[in-house]
Amino acid sequence: MATPGSRQPVVCQRGGSIPRPLRSAEARSRFIEGSIVKIFMENFLTYDICEVRPGPNLNMIVGANGTGKSSIVCAICLGLAGKPSFIGRADKVALFVKQGCLKAVVEIELFKPPENIVITREIHVVNNSSAWFINKKPTTLKTVEEQIAALNIQVDNLCQFLPQNLCRDKAIALEKMRQRVERYKQDVERYHERKRHLDSIEMLERKRPWVEYENVRQRHEEVKQSREHAKEELKNLKEKQSPVTKKIQETEEYFESLDKKIRDKAAEIKDTSQKCKQKQDALEMKDKQIEEINQALRMKKYEEMDRKRKIQNTQKVIEDWKNELNTIADCENLQPQIDAVNNELKKLQEERTNIDIDISDLTAQKMNQEREMKRIIDRLGQLNNIMNMKEENLKVRFRDTHSALMWLRQNKDKFKKRVCEPMMLEINMKDNKHAKYVENHISANDMRAFVFESQEDMEAFLVEAILIDKISTMASTKYSKFFFWIKIRDHQKLRVNAVCAPAASCAESLPSRPIEELCRYGFFSYLRELFDAPHPVMSYLCAQYRIHDVPVGTEKTRNMIERVIQETKLRQIYTAEEKYIVKVSAYTNLTLSTNSSLRTAQFLTSSVDTDERRQLENEQQDINNRIKSLDMRLTTLFARQKQLERRDNELRQQKKELFERGNKKRQLESKIGVNLRQLEQDAINLEKESQQANAKIKEINIQKVRLVTELMHLVKNCVSLNILKADLVLQSTAVAAEKNRLESEYKAASVQLRTAEQRFRELDDMKRVLTENCKELLNKARQVCKLSPDQHLPKEFQIAFQALPNTLEEIDACLNEERTRASCFTGLNASVVEDYNKQTEEIQQLTEFLEKKKNELDTYKQNISKVKERWLNPLKSLIEQINEKFSSFFSSMQCVGEVDLHVENEEEYDKYGIRIRVKFHSSTELHELTPFHQSGGEKSVSTMLYLMSLQELNKCPFRVVDEINQGMDPINERRVFEMVVKTACKESTSQYFLITPKVCCRK
């Protein structure tokens, strides 16, 4: 029985009552040998437990699609040693076990007097294996097949067993096999091609250290030869320099003796010259004394004349002062006025001091603010240079977008909400080395797209634009992307991109899992955390590209990528240099992944810290405001300072006038008495002064005569000393020239010697280093080629190395090329070659078999004419019997049908075939049954009647027909059903199983 509560098909019988566990002898007698008495299923496909006891004749299994009708057919086929491939439902028997179970049981009881045969098959999911039992006793598949064959049961015969969906051409499987072999061939070729690249890489890697060793060895020999040459050259230079050194020492000794004599003469000349100068100075001093005496006498004369003139002028001035003094009244008391002016001046001075202090403080503050402003302007200039570089890049690559940007900046007041500039200008990388991930994830069209925050602003923007191509609109997320022409004021049409951010912000969307859970796979961040962008741009990128849920990994991620894909179920992955996209097939449920190398970043390599720039602009505005405030305060203070200065000058002038008024009378009285007495006392005796001057001049002239005589004697002595010194100087000059020449030669030789010594030391050090390098490289080369320290390079390696490049640059280039080519052949292993070799061996065996059969065919052809008569006549008779049955069935339906032998060429026996011609309407002619001419129902009716015609001639215990009435109209369905019933209910006919999703109702 079936599991309670589940929908199950209904099993109906014709020619017998509803089955019961026990059958009467009459019922048993109606079964023929090999008929199915019972079908039992446990954990099979849709059934938990189900038992079916069919009747001896027609058994209809009726039920809706998916209720398990075909499961009973599968149980019959598999329970009677049928292959899963024949059913066409699965290729492994384990797939017929109900999901979640490890074992299924199918039991078929076949009628055979005196005791029925019970065949049991246990299907195990583990190892896809089956266990067979006959009458509850273990047995083998071969024994079961022999028992079934003895009962004339053929589940692989379509005339007896017609499962659903098996009217397929067997050639499809053969063609797939050939395609598989061809695919294996391509994989093998790719495997061998990859192996050739890997062998080439291995040989290049083996030769590379030998080339390095040979290069260093040659360099070592060159350095060794250069060192020997430098050593010889150093020895020659030392030998040449020895006599020059001795000659220089002799010349220096002679030069020093001459120099000592010259210094002695110079000392004598200097001493004599000093004495001459002293005499000359004494003579000049005497002349000055005479001139001073004369000058003093002249001054006395001038003073006396001036004194007499001043006496006259002073008498006139004194007369005027006396007149003015008589007119001046007694001075009033001016002290209170002076005290008041002094007090006001004191207050003014205190206020001016305070103002000066304030001005000094404000000036210092202004200077500090100006220095800070200069720093901010410099930093903004640096940031603007970066932005200018980005804008220049935009202008070069997308000139239309740059023109539209200039227009937008001039017309931002037209928009109610924020409009972001192209994303490549708004996005700022936190680290420029991560720019390649963002550029590879965001399309180039979006990188140069304007971002709108509202649809209304988009429409306002489009008032100035002509829409030409709407790329896509996504209503689910309420954002859209447009491709349009912008009509600028000069009416120049520009092609740019624009997008609208989603109405509901997605910028703060959370990833599916924290990044900490992915760190063990080498991931270090999600894409969103790698850059900064305005809120609308970030919201759009999260909605469109899910940047908040796309992780970025390292080379560690690349090394374990298969595990990452399998365990994380991520759809997009970035490693250090590659991008992976993972998809799950909707048909096979297999995980498919594609990878591509990352393109070099082009737009985001220069980034501007927008927060820093915004902060600097705010600071600049604050500093401007503070400077303006300071300027206003300074202006006020300077104005007040000028007022105080004017008032101070006025008070000082007033104070001065008061003092002058008080002192004027006293000054006049003092001047009158003092000046007149002073002039009278200053009278000079000119005659006496002249006599004294002449006496002094006479005495000085006597002294001058004595000094001139002494000077003449000293000059003669100095001339003779200079002549001797000049002779010594000439000798010293000649010796110095010779000395300089020798020293120049020595210096040149010394420089050459030091250069040679330095060169020798460098070459010696280089030789020692190259010797060590040669040893290391030789050991490395031998290790790479797996050679012992005393073993030379084998001849086969030498021959192989001759075909490879001889320079490191060429070898590295070849290595890179071969590695790149080898990396293109992924997913290949040695099993492909084994499978291909196995298939090739099978093909070879089949070829030999066919060759053998061809030889046999030649023999058969000689006897075929003899056999043809014995074969063809019975065949024609059999087809005639089939035609008679077929025509009879069609006649009962008021239709016409014929079956005949179709022969195009009598010698081509493989092309002999059965031709079925049918006519369903009286107004038409007989037409051959094809996939194209008749309707689906007519083809189903013709197929069923043809099978029934065959069944009349083929005796078997039972027959199974699964959903043959699909596509038939009700009339034909009823006609065919009645014929099946009529045929199945005849005496001694086979047991019939008819599976249908619907019950045929009488019209």
QUIWOVEN-V133287 format. One line per field, one symbol per residue. phi: phi as a letter, one per 20 degrees, with the letter a starting at -180 (. if undefined). psi: psi as a letter, one per 20 degrees, with the letter a starting at -180 (. if undefined). burial: b if it has 9 or more other C-alpha atoms within 8 Angstrom, else e. Layout:
phi=???
psi=???
burial=???
This chain:
phi=.effnefcfeddccnaeffcgddffffffefdfofeebccccldleeebbccdfefdfcdddrffneofffffffffffdmfeffffmebecfffefgfnddbccccdddfafecfddddceddffmldcddcclmdfbdffffffffffemdcfeeffdcdffmdedfffffffffffffffgfffffffffffffffffffffffgffffffffffffffffffffffffffffffffefffffffffffffffffffffffffffffffffffffffffffffffffffffffffffffffffffffffffffffffffffffefeffffefgffffffffffffffffffffffffffffffffffffffffffffffffffffffffffffecfffffffffffecfffdedfdefggfeefcffbffeffffffeefffffdefddebfffgfffffecdfdbefbcdffdlcbcccbddeegemeececdbcdfffefdfegeffbffffeffenfcaegfeebdbggffffffffedlffcdeddcfffffcffffffeelfeccddgccddddcdffedmeedcccbfffffcddfdcdfffffffffffffffgffffffffffffffffffffffffffffffffffffffeffffffffffffffffffefdefffffffffffffffffffffffffffffffffffffffffffffffffffffffffffffffffffffffffffffffffffffffffffffffffffeldfgeeefgffffffffedgddfffffffffffffffffedmdbffffffffffffffffffffffffffffgffgfdffffgffefffffffffffffffffffffdlccbccbedcecfeeffefbeddccbdcfedefcffcfdeeffffffffffffffffffddebfbcccdlfefnefgffffffgfffffffeffleffcdddbebefeff
psi=qrpqiqpqqpoqqpjrrpqrhpqrhgghhiqrpiqphqpppplodipfppppnrricpopoprrpjikgihgghggghhkkqqhhhhjhqiphhiipqpiqiqqppppoqpoqipqpopppppphpjlrqpqqoljpqarhggghggghhjkpnijohhhonrqkjlqpihggghhgghgghhggghgghghgghgghgggghghhhghhggggghgghggghgghggghgghgggghhhighhgghhgghhgghhgghggghgghgggggghggghggghgghhgghgghhgghhgghgghhgghghhhgghhggghgghgghhhiprpprojgggggghgghhggggghhggggggggghgggggghhghggggggghgghhhghhgghhgghggmhghgghgggghikhiiqhappqrqhihhpophohijhhgghihpqhghhkqqpqiqhghgghhihjqophoogqpohgjlqqpqorpporhjkppporqqqpqqgppjhjqqrhqqhhhihijjqiqqhhiirqqqghghgghhggiliijoqpaahgghhkhghgghhhkqhpppagjqppppqppigikqppqqqqqpqpqhhjhoqpohgggggggghgggggghggggggghggghghghghgghghggggggghgghhhigghgggggggggggghhhkpqnhgghgghghghhghhhghhghhhghghghgghhghhhgghhghhgghgghhghghgghggggghgghghgggggggghgggggghgggggghgggghggjlqrhiprpqhhggghhhirqiqhghggggggghggghihnrkqrhhggggghggggghgghghghgghgghhhghhhihhhhgghggghghgghggghggghgghhijkrpqqprpopgphinhijqrppppqoiqhirrpqporihgrrgghgggggghghhhhhhioprgrqppolhjpiqrhghggggghggggghjrqkrqqpoopqiqpoqp.
burial=ebbeeeeebebbbbbbeebeeeeeeebeeebbbbbbbbbbbbbbbbbbbbbbbbbbbbbbbbbeeebbbbbebbbbbbbbbbebbebbebebbbebbbeeeebbbbbbbbbbeeebbbbbbbbbbeebbebbbbeeeebbeeebbeebbebbbbbeeebbbbbbebeeeeeeeeeeeeeebeebbebbebbeebbebbebbebbbbbbbbbbbeebbebbeebbebbeebbebbeebbeebeebbebbeebbebbeebbebbeebbebbeebbebbeebbebbeebeebbeebbeebeebbeebeebeebbeebbeebeebbeebeeeeeeeeeeeebeebbebbeebeeebeebeeebeebbeebeebbeebeebbeebeebeebbebbbebbbeebbbbbbbbebeeeeeeebeeebbbbbbbbbbbbebebbbbbbbebeeebbbbbbbbbeebbebbbebbbbeebeeeeeeebbbbbbbbbbbeeeeebbbbbbbbbbeebbeeeeeeebeebbebbbbbbbbebbbbbebbbbbbbbeebbbbbbbbbbbbbebeeebbeeeeeebbbbbebbbbbeebeeeeeeeeeeeebeebebbbbbbeeeebeebbebbeebeebbeebeeebeebbeebeebeeebeebbebbeebeeebeebeebbeebeebbeebeeeeeeeeebbeebeebbeebbebbeebbebbeebbebbeebbebbeebbebbeebbebbeebbeebeebbebbeebbebbeebbebbeebbebbeebbbbbbbbeebeeeeeeeeeebebbeeebeebebbeebbeebbebbeebeeeeeebbebbeebeeeeeeeeeeeeeeeeeeeeeeeeeeeeeeeeeeeebeebbebbebbbebbbeeebbbbbbbeeeeeeeeeebeebbbbbbeeeeebeebeeeebeebbbbbbebbbbbbbbeeeebbbbbbbbbbeebebebbbbbbebbbeebbeeebbbbbbbbbeeeeee
